[in-house]
Structures are given as C-alpha cells and as structure tokens.
Amino acid sequence: MGSAALYQLSQRGKRVLGLEAFAPGHQLGSWHGESRVIRMAYFEHPNYVPLLRRAYELWRELEHDSGEDLLTETGGLMIGTAESELVRGSLASAQQHGLEHTMLSADEVRRRYPAFHPQADEVALWEPHAGFLRPERCVASFIRMAQAAGAEARYSEPVRSWQAVAHGVEIETDSGRYVADQVVVACGARMSGLLGDDIPPIAAERIPLFWMQPTEPYLFELGRMPIYLWETAAGEHFYGFPHIEWSGVKVARHHSGEFCDPHHVERAVSAEDERKLRSAISERIPALNGAVVSSLVCLYENSPDSHFLIDRLVRCANVVYAGGFSGHGFKFASVVGEILADLVTRDRATPDADFLRAARLGARPTTA
C-alpha cells in the first residue's frame, strides 16, 4: 500500500519521500510469496466490489505504463457447502453487482478440474475473471515508476517516532528527521506499534505458506488450474494457485489463529504447520499432497472486524493511514494507493471507500 501511494502521489507531481523499514524485496511483511489472489465476487462484503472494479483498471494501467506482466486471469473457484460463508457471500456479491459467474455441482467441479475432490454436498462458484497478481513485481513496478517521476525511496530506515508540528508532521528515523505537510502511514502488521491508540488495534497473525510437489504436475499447469478458495468448516479456509514460476505449487491456510509480536516472529515453518496444511488438502486435493518444496511465513494485519481501515487520524489530521487488511488486502493495493493520494491531494476520496473509515468501530468522528 505504501509503494502504491508513493506511485500515485508521484504521478500528481508531489514531492514525495517513501521510508521503508527493511531492505528492498524483503520477506518480513504481508505481500511476498510469488502470488496473491485477485477476485471480484467478494464473499467478505459486497461493498468491496466497486473498489475491486477500480483496482482491476489500475492494475492494467500499471501493466501498460511499466511494461510488466502483473495480473493473470485464470478464473477462480469458491468451494464449500451451499450454506458456507464463502459460497453464500460470493454469490451475494455476484448477484448484487451483476458479476459474471456460474454455480457448479461437486460432479461438475471434478469433471472440469480432476485435481479437486469436493464432497457430494459441496458446490462452487466459478468466477471467470479471478486470478493472481505477482506481488514482488507489483511493488517493484510501483517504486520504479514513482522514482522515474521524481519520488525518493529510502530503505532500511524505520520510523522511530512522529509528532505534529506547526507546519505538518515531523518524522524521526535513525538517520534523521523529516518534516512533511502530510504523512501516509501504511506499515502493515506494525501499524499499532507506530500509531498506538490513535487507531483501532491491529493484530499480527503468523501465516505459513507452502509450495508442494504435486504427484500429477500436469493437473496444476497454468492454463489448466484456476485459483481457488475452499471453506472446509465455519471459519476454516485454504487457498491455492496453479504452478507459476517458483518450484512447487503454492497452497496455504487462510488464517492460522497464531497471533504474534510482528517484531519477533518464528520464520521457520514447523511440522505442526505442515500437519495442519496436509489435513486440509489430503482428501480434497490428493495430487497436491506431495513433498514440501519450500515454505515461507508472512504476516496478516488483522483489524477488529477483519475489514480495512483507511482514514485520517483524529488527533492529527495531517496523518492518513491504511491498515488492517486482514489477509485479503493485496489485490486492492492499486486502488488503495489512489484513495490515499486522493485524501492527501483533494482531502476526499471515492465514497465507495467510506465504509472502511474507523468510525464504524466506535472511534470518534474524523476531521476529514
């Protein structure tokens, strides 16, 4: 989200500095790992769909302007019982917004995609425009294009403190102090550590990611396999991708329930992490239940209600923030960057984002 805001502000001719706590291309946040799902039939809430329409447009614009391949539409399956949150919510969004979709029975899913073994009482919503983004390439493109427009990006320079001053906001890092008219904060799972009680609490959650060696690799080829989300029980989901470029085929559980200090995270994937993943996929995608080729850990940044937080601070209206993306935010980075830039340059953003303001959680009304 920070790189997207840097890009958007640079395109508007603003003098903009981006401060990143870690090295370029680091794997200590919420965005690394070869691929991130993008989908339109949004089970989390239909209100996200207008933002997703704009996100798709902006990703395609960034592809055009950067010359990079960023978004691949594979189609997507949302699998579960007809009563599951995933299927009901996806269908509600599709129907409310007139999205192209098809409902499939378990037999139809097995016939189209032999790798999947849904149970007899499970169904799937098929969405043709779902797919994946290449997150490392997306972030690098935002930054490269921002720098080409005159923005400055500094790495390994974490913000230690901030305060409101007469002419804006003063930021302190290990390297010095900076004063800006306005500041955008988008530091993921570490947001509460920087902004404290000025925002609703954001909790870090440790999420293991796996790349498995399939026993029948052809079933997972790009062009044959879609992206998918699968609800196995209430509140229990896993998701995955076709084979892209990295060795193995990526699959992960959507939430682990393992909350953590974002500064002290166990980065090695454990035998118990692997056991939980195999328990989810062994009967449902048996051809994927091969050896673990590689693994990583990322951090979700969970808001109290799992919906995003995009707003101004009440105490200091010169600070705009975006956080609490709760494991489903990366696909929105392109439009969140635009929203943040609109708040900075126009003092308002699209009304489609109003439902993401902090007041919904009982915070005091903002000054924006």
WONORQUI-V990867 format. One record per residue. N is the residue number from 1. RES is the residue in three letters. NEAR is the number of other ideal C-beta (glycine too) atoms within 10 Angstrom. Layout:
n->N res->RES near->NEAR
n->N res->RES near->NEAR
This chain:
n->1 res->MET near->29
n->2 res->GLY near->24
n->3 res->SER near->24
n->4 res->ALA near->28
n->5 res->ALA near->27
n->6 res->LEU near->30
n->7 res->TYR near->31
n->8 res->GLN near->27
n->9 res->LEU near->24
n->10 res->SER near->24
n->11 res->GLN near->18
n->12 res->ARG near->13
n->13 res->GLY near->10
n->14 res->LYS near->17
n->15 res->ARG near->11
n->16 res->VAL near->24
n->17 res->LEU near->15
n->18 res->GLY near->23
n->19 res->LEU near->20
n->20 res->GLU near->20
n->21 res->ALA near->17
n->22 res->PHE near->13
n->23 res->ALA near->10
n->24 res->PRO near->12
n->25 res->GLY near->10
n->26 res->HIS near->13
n->27 res->GLN near->14
n->28 res->LEU near->18
n->29 res->GLY near->20
n->30 res->SER near->23
n->31 res->TRP near->21
n->32 res->HIS near->17
n->33 res->GLY near->20
n->34 res->GLU near->19
n->35 res->SER near->22
n->36 res->ARG near->20
n->37 res->VAL near->20
n->38 res->ILE near->25
n->39 res->ARG near->25
n->40 res->MET near->23
n->41 res->ALA near->27
n->42 res->TYR near->23
n->43 res->PHE near->25
n->44 res->GLU near->16
n->45 res->HIS near->13
n->46 res->PRO near->18
n->47 res->ASN near->17
n->48 res->TYR near->25
n->49 res->VAL near->18
n->50 res->PRO near->15
n->51 res->LEU near->22
n->52 res->LEU near->22
n->53 res->ARG near->15
n->54 res->ARG near->17
n->55 res->ALA near->23
n->56 res->TYR near->18
n->57 res->GLU near->13
n->58 res->LEU near->20
n->59 res->TRP near->20
n->60 res->ARG near->13
n->61 res->GLU near->11
n->62 res->LEU near->22
n->63 res->GLU near->16
n->64 res->HIS near->9
n->65 res->ASP near->13
n->66 res->SER near->18
n->67 res->GLY near->8
n->68 res->GLU near->16
n->69 res->ASP near->9
n->70 res->LEU near->18
n->71 res->LEU near->20
n->72 res->THR near->17
n->73 res->GLU near->15
n->74 res->THR near->22
n->75 res->GLY near->18
n->76 res->GLY near->27
n->77 res->LEU near->24
n->78 res->MET near->30
n->79 res->ILE near->28
n->80 res->GLY near->28
n->81 res->THR near->17
n->82 res->ALA near->11
n->83 res->GLU near->11
n->84 res->SER near->22
n->85 res->GLU near->15
n->86 res->LEU near->21
n->87 res->VAL near->23
n->88 res->ARG near->17
n->89 res->GLY near->20
n->90 res->SER near->32
n->91 res->LEU near->19
n->92 res->ALA near->15
n->93 res->SER near->25
n->94 res->ALA near->23
n->95 res->GLN near->12
n->96 res->GLN near->12
n->97 res->HIS near->17
n->98 res->GLY near->8
n->99 res->LEU near->22
n->100 res->GLU near->11
n->101 res->HIS near->21
n->102 res->THR near->12
n->103 res->MET near->14
n->104 res->LEU near->20
n->105 res->SER near->13
n->106 res->ALA near->17
n->107 res->ASP near->10
n->108 res->GLU near->15
n->109 res->VAL near->21
n->110 res->ARG near->14
n->111 res->ARG near->11
n->112 res->ARG near->15
n->113 res->TYR near->22
n->114 res->PRO near->13
n->115 res->ALA near->22
n->116 res->PHE near->24
n->117 res->HIS near->17
n->118 res->PRO near->23
n->119 res->GLN near->12
n->120 res->ALA near->7
n->121 res->ASP near->10
n->122 res->GLU near->22
n->123 res->VAL near->21
n->124 res->ALA near->28
n->125 res->LEU near->27
n->126 res->TRP near->22
n->127 res->GLU near->25
n->128 res->PRO near->15
n->129 res->HIS near->18
n->130 res->ALA near->25
n->131 res->GLY near->22
n->132 res->PHE near->26
n->133 res->LEU near->21
n->134 res->ARG near->19
n->135 res->PRO near->21
n->136 res->GLU near->16
n->137 res->ARG near->15
n->138 res->CYS near->25
n->139 res->VAL near->22
n->140 res->ALA near->16
n->141 res->SER near->22
n->142 res->PHE near->27
n->143 res->ILE near->22
n->144 res->ARG near->15
n->145 res->MET near->20
n->146 res->ALA near->24
n->147 res->GLN near->15
n->148 res->ALA near->12
n->149 res->ALA near->16
n->150 res->GLY near->12
n->151 res->ALA near->21
n->152 res->GLU near->13
n->153 res->ALA near->20
n->154 res->ARG near->12
n->155 res->TYR near->14
n->156 res->SER near->14
n->157 res->GLU near->19
n->158 res->PRO near->14
n->159 res->VAL near->19
n->160 res->ARG near->12
n->161 res->SER near->10
n->162 res->TRP near->21
n->163 res->GLN near->10
n->164 res->ALA near->15
n->165 res->VAL near->13
n->166 res->ALA near->6
n->167 res->HIS near->10
n->168 res->GLY near->16
n->169 res->VAL near->19
n->170 res->GLU near->16
n->171 res->ILE near->20
n->172 res->GLU near->13
n->173 res->THR near->17
n->174 res->ASP near->9
n->175 res->SER near->12
n->176 res->GLY near->8
n->177 res->ARG near->13
n->178 res->TYR near->18
n->179 res->VAL near->12
n->180 res->ALA near->19
n->181 res->ASP near->11
n->182 res->GLN near->20
n->183 res->VAL near->23
n->184 res->VAL near->22
n->185 res->VAL near->24
n->186 res->ALA near->22
n->187 res->CYS near->24
n->188 res->GLY near->24
n->189 res->ALA near->27
n->190 res->ARG near->22
n->191 res->MET near->25
n->192 res->SER near->20
n->193 res->GLY near->14
n->194 res->LEU near->18
n->195 res->LEU near->20
n->196 res->GLY near->9
n->197 res->ASP near->8
n->198 res->ASP near->16
n->199 res->ILE near->23
n->200 res->PRO near->20
n->201 res->PRO near->13
n->202 res->ILE near->25
n->203 res->ALA near->16
n->204 res->ALA near->23
n->205 res->GLU near->21
n->206 res->ARG near->21
n->207 res->ILE near->20
n->208 res->PRO near->22
n->209 res->LEU near->20
n->210 res->PHE near->24
n->211 res->TRP near->21
n->212 res->MET near->25
n->213 res->GLN near->15
n->214 res->PRO near->23
n->215 res->THR near->12
n->216 res->GLU near->12
n->217 res->PRO near->14
n->218 res->TYR near->12
n->219 res->LEU near->19
n->220 res->PHE near->24
n->221 res->GLU near->12
n->222 res->LEU near->13
n->223 res->GLY near->8
n->224 res->ARG near->15
n->225 res->MET near->23
n->226 res->PRO near->23
n->227 res->ILE near->25
n->228 res->TYR near->26
n->229 res->LEU near->23
n->230 res->TRP near->25
n->231 res->GLU near->23
n->232 res->THR near->21
n->233 res->ALA near->10
n->234 res->ALA near->9
n->235 res->GLY near->10
n->236 res->GLU near->16
n->237 res->HIS near->22
n->238 res->PHE near->23
n->239 res->TYR near->18
n->240 res->GLY near->24
n->241 res->PHE near->24
n->242 res->PRO near->22
n->243 res->HIS near->19
n->244 res->ILE near->17
n->245 res->GLU near->8
n->246 res->TRP near->13
n->247 res->SER near->9
n->248 res->GLY near->22
n->249 res->VAL near->26
n->250 res->LYS near->26
n->251 res->VAL near->23
n->252 res->ALA near->24
n->253 res->ARG near->21
n->254 res->HIS near->19
n->255 res->HIS near->17
n->256 res->SER near->17
n->257 res->GLY near->10
n->258 res->GLU near->16
n->259 res->PHE near->12
n->260 res->CYS near->16
n->261 res->ASP near->11
n->262 res->PRO near->23
n->263 res->HIS near->10
n->264 res->HIS near->6
n->265 res->VAL near->16
n->266 res->GLU near->12
n->267 res->ARG near->12
n->268 res->ALA near->8
n->269 res->VAL near->18
n->270 res->SER near->12
n->271 res->ALA near->7
n->272 res->GLU near->10
n->273 res->ASP near->23
n->274 res->GLU near->15
n->275 res->ARG near->9
n->276 res->LYS near->16
n->277 res->LEU near->23
n->278 res->ARG near->15
n->279 res->SER near->12
n->280 res->ALA near->21
n->281 res->ILE near->21
n->282 res->SER near->12
n->283 res->GLU near->12
n->284 res->ARG near->19
n->285 res->ILE near->24
n->286 res->PRO near->15
n->287 res->ALA near->19
n->288 res->LEU near->27
n->289 res->ASN near->18
n->290 res->GLY near->15
n->291 res->ALA near->9
n->292 res->VAL near->15
n->293 res->VAL near->15
n->294 res->SER near->15
n->295 res->SER near->21
n->296 res->LEU near->17
n->297 res->VAL near->22
n->298 res->CYS near->23
n->299 res->LEU near->20
n->300 res->TYR near->25
n->301 res->GLU near->25
n->302 res->ASN near->20
n->303 res->SER near->21
n->304 res->PRO near->15
n->305 res->ASP near->12
n->306 res->SER near->15
n->307 res->HIS near->19
n->308 res->PHE near->26
n->309 res->LEU near->24
n->310 res->ILE near->25
n->311 res->ASP near->24
n->312 res->ARG near->20
n->313 res->LEU near->22
n->314 res->VAL near->17
n->315 res->ARG near->12
n->316 res->CYS near->18
n->317 res->ALA near->14
n->318 res->ASN near->17
n->319 res->VAL near->22
n->320 res->VAL near->24
n->321 res->TYR near->25
n->322 res->ALA near->29
n->323 res->GLY near->27
n->324 res->GLY near->29
n->325 res->PHE near->29
n->326 res->SER near->22
n->327 res->GLY near->20
n->328 res->HIS near->19
n->329 res->GLY near->20
n->330 res->PHE near->22
n->331 res->LYS near->28
n->332 res->PHE near->25
n->333 res->ALA near->29
n->334 res->SER near->28
n->335 res->VAL near->25
n->336 res->VAL near->28
n->337 res->GLY near->28
n->338 res->GLU near->23
n->339 res->ILE near->26
n->340 res->LEU near->27
n->341 res->ALA near->24
n->342 res->ASP near->17
n->343 res->LEU near->22
n->344 res->VAL near->23
n->345 res->THR near->14
n->346 res->ARG near->9
n->347 res->ASP near->13
n->348 res->ARG near->12
n->349 res->ALA near->22
n->350 res->THR near->13
n->351 res->PRO near->8
n->352 res->ASP near->17
n->353 res->ALA near->26
n->354 res->ASP near->14
n->355 res->PHE near->14
n->356 res->LEU near->22
n->357 res->ARG near->18
n->358 res->ALA near->22
n->359 res->ALA near->12
n->360 res->ARG near->15
n->361 res->LEU near->15
n->362 res->GLY near->8
n->363 res->ALA near->16
n->364 res->ARG near->9
n->365 res->PRO near->9
n->366 res->THR near->13
n->367 res->THR near->11
n->368 res->ALA near->14
